[in-house]
């Protein structure tokens, strides 16, 4: 289920960019680390979109959302060390 709301996607993109910029500029993470975080965040956003929960990102998410995502990734074959 996709929300179809362009402004919602713009907001998500802005939040992603701010977070990744924070990792790089303020936390001093390497480009490969930032790339990994970017890929993980994109997978999480896709997971939320598929569930119809993207509008809740990030303000209204809880631990069950995170646990559901981790379970989904595990079911898709992602190793525990990658999560």
ZAKOLFI-256985 format. One record per atom (N, C-alpha, C): x, y negated, z; residue number from 1; residue in one letter; atom name. Coordinates in steps of 0.1 Angstrom, whole numbers, plus 5000, padded with zeros to 4 digits. Layout:
REM residues N
   c1   c2   c3 num residu atome
    X    Y    Z NUM      A    CA
...
//
This chain:
REM residues 83
   c1   c2   c3 num residu atome
 5008 5012 5000   1      X     N
 5000 5000 5000   1      X    CA
 5009 4988 5000   1      X     C
 5007 4980 4990   2      X     N
 5015 4967 4990   2      X    CA
 5006 4956 4992   2      X     C
 5011 4946 4999   3      X     N
 5003 4935 5003   3      X    CA
 4999 4926 4992   3      X     C
 5008 4924 4982   4      X     N
 5005 4916 4971   4      X    CA
 5007 4901 4974   4      X     C
 5011 4897 4985   5      X     N
 5012 4883 4989   5      X    CA
 5026 4878 4986   5      X     C
 5028 4870 4976   6      X     N
 5041 4865 4973   6      X    CA
 5048 4857 4984   6      X     C
 5040 4849 4991   7      X     N
 5046 4841 5002   7      X    CA
 5051 4850 5013   7      X     C
 5044 4861 5015   8      X     N
 5049 4871 5025   8      X    CA
 5062 4876 5022   8      X     C
 5064 4879 5009   9      X     N
 5077 4885 5004   9      X    CA
 5088 4874 5005   9      X     C
 5084 4861 5002  10      X     N
 5094 4851 5003  10      X    CA
 5099 4849 5018  10      X     C
 5089 4850 5027  11      X     N
 5092 4849 5041  11      X    CA
 5102 4861 5045  11      X     C
 5099 4873 5040  12      X     N
 5107 4884 5044  12      X    CA
 5121 4883 5038  12      X     C
 5122 4878 5026  13      X     N
 5135 4875 5019  13      X    CA
 5143 4865 5027  13      X     C
 5136 4854 5032  14      X     N
 5143 4844 5039  14      X    CA
 5149 4850 5052  14      X     C
 5140 4858 5059  15      X     N
 5145 4864 5072  15      X    CA
 5156 4873 5070  15      X     C
 5156 4881 5059  16      X     N
 5167 4890 5056  16      X    CA
 5180 4882 5053  16      X     C
 5179 4872 5045  17      X     N
 5190 4864 5042  17      X    CA
 5196 4857 5055  17      X     C
 5188 4852 5063  18      X     N
 5193 4846 5076  18      X    CA
 5200 4856 5084  18      X     C
 5194 4868 5086  19      X     N
 5201 4879 5094  19      X    CA
 5214 4883 5088  19      X     C
 5214 4885 5075  20      X     N
 5227 4889 5069  20      X    CA
 5237 4879 5069  20      X     C
 5233 4866 5068  21      X     N
 5243 4855 5069  21      X    CA
 5248 4854 5084  21      X     C
 5240 4857 5093  22      X     N
 5244 4857 5107  22      X    CA
 5254 4868 5109  22      X     C
 5252 4880 5104  23      X     N
 5262 4891 5105  23      X    CA
 5275 4887 5099  23      X     C
 5275 4881 5088  24      X     N
 5287 4877 5081  24      X    CA
 5295 4865 5088  24      X     C
 5288 4854 5089  25      X     N
 5294 4842 5093  25      X    CA
 5296 4841 5108  25      X     C
 5286 4845 5116  26      X     N
 5287 4844 5131  26      X    CA
 5293 4856 5138  26      X     C
 5290 4868 5133  27      X     N
 5295 4880 5139  27      X    CA
 5307 4885 5133  27      X     C
 5311 4880 5121  28      X     N
 5323 4884 5115  28      X    CA
 5323 4898 5109  28      X     C
 5312 4903 5106  29      X     N
 5311 4916 5100  29      X    CA
 5317 4917 5086  29      X     C
 5323 4928 5083  30      X     N
 5329 4930 5070  30      X    CA
 5318 4930 5059  30      X     C
 5322 4927 5047  31      X     N
 5312 4928 5036  31      X    CA
 5306 4942 5034  31      X     C
 5313 4953 5037  32      X     N
 5307 4966 5036  32      X    CA
 5297 4968 5047  32      X     C
 5299 4963 5059  33      X     N
 5290 4964 5070  33      X    CA
 5277 4956 5067  33      X     C
 5279 4944 5061  34      X     N
 5267 4936 5058  34      X    CA
 5259 4943 5047  34      X     C
 5266 4949 5037  35      X     N
 5259 4957 5027  35      X    CA
 5251 4968 5032  35      X     C
 5257 4975 5042  36      X     N
 5250 4986 5048  36      X    CA
 5237 4982 5056  36      X     C
 5239 4971 5063  37      X     N
 5227 4965 5070  37      X    CA
 5217 4961 5060  37      X     C
 5221 4955 5049  38      X     N
 5212 4950 5039  38      X    CA
 5204 4962 5033  38      X     C
 5210 4973 5030  39      X     N
 5204 4985 5025  39      X    CA
 5194 4991 5035  39      X     C
 5198 4991 5048  40      X     N
 5190 4997 5058  40      X    CA
 5177 4988 5060  40      X     C
 5179 4975 5060  41      X     N
 5168 4966 5062  41      X    CA
 5158 4967 5050  41      X     C
 5164 4968 5038  42      X     N
 5155 4970 5026  42      X    CA
 5147 4983 5027  42      X     C
 5153 4994 5032  43      X     N
 5146 5006 5034  43      X    CA
 5135 5005 5044  43      X     C
 5138 4997 5055  44      X     N
 5128 4995 5065  44      X    CA
 5116 4987 5060  44      X     C
 5119 4977 5052  45      X     N
 5108 4969 5047  45      X    CA
 5100 4977 5037  45      X     C
 5106 4985 5029  46      X     N
 5099 4994 5020  46      X    CA
 5090 5003 5028  46      X     C
 5095 5009 5039  47      X     N
 5087 5017 5047  47      X    CA
 5075 5010 5053  47      X     C
 5077 4998 5057  48      X     N
 5066 4990 5062  48      X    CA
 5056 4987 5051  48      X     C
 5060 4984 5039  49      X     N
 5052 4981 5028  49      X    CA
 5043 4993 5025  49      X     C
 5049 5005 5024  50      X     N
 5042 5017 5021  50      X    CA
 5031 5020 5031  50      X     C
 5033 5016 5043  51      X     N
 5024 5018 5054  51      X    CA
 5013 5007 5055  51      X     C
 5015 4996 5048  52      X     N
 5007 4985 5048  52      X    CA
 5009 4976 5061  52      X     C
 5021 4977 5066  53      X     N
 5024 4970 5079  53      X    CA
 5034 4958 5077  53      X     C
 5037 4955 5065  54      X     N
 5047 4944 5062  54      X    CA
 5043 4931 5069  54      X     C
 5030 4928 5069  55      X     N
 5026 4915 5075  55      X    CA
 5030 4914 5090  55      X     C
 5033 4925 5096  56      X     N
 5037 4925 5110  56      X    CA
 5052 4923 5113  56      X     C
 5059 4922 5102  57      X     N
 5074 4921 5103  57      X    CA
 5078 4906 5104  57      X     C
 5086 4902 5113  58      X     N
 5092 4910 5124  58      X    CA
 5084 4909 5137  58      X     C
 5076 4899 5138  59      X     N
 5070 4894 5151  59      X    CA
 5063 4905 5159  59      X     C
 5055 4914 5152  60      X     N
 5046 4923 5159  60      X    CA
 5050 4937 5158  60      X     C
 5062 4940 5154  61      X     N
 5067 4954 5154  61      X    CA
 5071 4958 5168  61      X     C
 5070 4971 5170  62      X     N
 5073 4977 5183  62      X    CA
 5082 4989 5182  62      X     C
 5086 4995 5192  63      X     N
 5095 5007 5192  63      X    CA
 5089 5018 5184  63      X     C
 5076 5020 5184  64      X     N
 5070 5030 5176  64      X    CA
 5072 5029 5161  64      X     C
 5072 5016 5157  65      X     N
 5075 5013 5143  65      X    CA
 5089 5018 5139  65      X     C
 5098 5014 5148  66      X     N
 5112 5018 5146  66      X    CA
 5114 5033 5146  66      X     C
 5108 5039 5156  67      X     N
 5109 5054 5157  67      X    CA
 5102 5061 5145  67      X     C
 5091 5055 5140  68      X     N
 5085 5061 5128  68      X    CA
 5094 5060 5116  68      X     C
 5101 5048 5114  69      X     N
 5110 5046 5104  69      X    CA
 5122 5056 5105  69      X     C
 5127 5058 5117  70      X     N
 5139 5067 5118  70      X    CA
 5134 5081 5115  70      X     C
 5122 5085 5119  71      X     N
 5117 5099 5116  71      X    CA
 5116 5100 5101  71      X     C
 5111 5090 5094  72      X     N
 5109 5090 5080  72      X    CA
 5122 5092 5073  72      X     C
 5132 5084 5077  73      X     N
 5146 5085 5071  73      X    CA
 5152 5099 5074  73      X     C
 5150 5105 5085  74      X     N
 5155 5118 5088  74      X    CA
 5148 5128 5079  74      X     C
 5135 5127 5077  75      X     N
 5128 5136 5069  75      X    CA
 5133 5135 5054  75      X     C
 5138 5123 5050  76      X     N
 5143 5121 5037  76      X    CA
 5158 5126 5036  76      X     C
 5163 5131 5046  77      X     N
 5177 5136 5046  77      X    CA
 5188 5127 5051  77      X     C
 5184 5116 5056  78      X     N
 5195 5107 5061  78      X    CA
 5200 5113 5074  78      X     C
 5214 5114 5074  79      X     N
 5220 5119 5086  79      X    CA
 5219 5110 5098  79      X     C
 5220 5117 5110  80      X     N
 5218 5109 5122  80      X    CA
 5229 5099 5124  80      X     C
 5241 5101 5119  81      X     N
 5252 5092 5120  81      X    CA
 5249 5079 5112  81      X     C
 5241 5080 5102  82      X     N
 5238 5069 5093  82      X    CA
 5226 5061 5098  82      X     C
 5219 5065 5109  83      X     N
 5208 5058 5114  83      X    CA
 5212 5049 5125  83      X     C
//
